[in-house]
């Protein structure tokens, strides 16, 4: 026997937001691969060693690693969408400046700024996707998110080398920044949708249960009990079957108890 499971479809506003978040993740992977295909060309232009130019990648990753956790707290405090937009804008500006300014140290510094922008993508992305995607399809949405990142990594070498052949490596950096600017504008134009009412009601009900458990624990001076899986809070109000079944079961158990007591009495008298 197959059990039918109801899966809520994406709302249009949710679909647009998910697409914008995935596009931003694609740009993060695109940006991270910008230096690799152009490494030899940029090294020759700055007349530095491979080790000196590799300092840009070291600065980028150290800054990203150190600030990753603080940015996660910032997302929880001020909101994921604002932080995501700010991080993408910061990365876009950093790579544009790195391509336009003819200075090795400015190039290194801009990779540090891009490292700050890179910290926002995973905390913000997963927060937005978790809050606005249907729970039954959350794994699908995370797969789309990962796929978008892989697309960014796949198209970066080809497009960057083509732009370099036409406009030089600085033109490739500016062209990539224009690409990121388009994604940024699309993300800004997509507001964050209102939360789903069913999920909001369910969360509020779960919070009431936790509070009731804590109050009960304080009264009895015992830790909260781990109860069995409870019925969902979002039960339809028109479904009154449970109101009839529970009293009937209670009466049945009571009658059974009375019969057992009478049998024990009769056995004692005999």
PyMOL commands that set and color helices and strands:
alter all, ss='L'
color gray80, all
select helices_A, chain A and resi 12-32+34-46+50-78+80-100+104-118+120-132+135-189+197-220+241-269
alter helices_A, ss='H'
color red, helices_A
deselect
rebuild
show_as cartoon
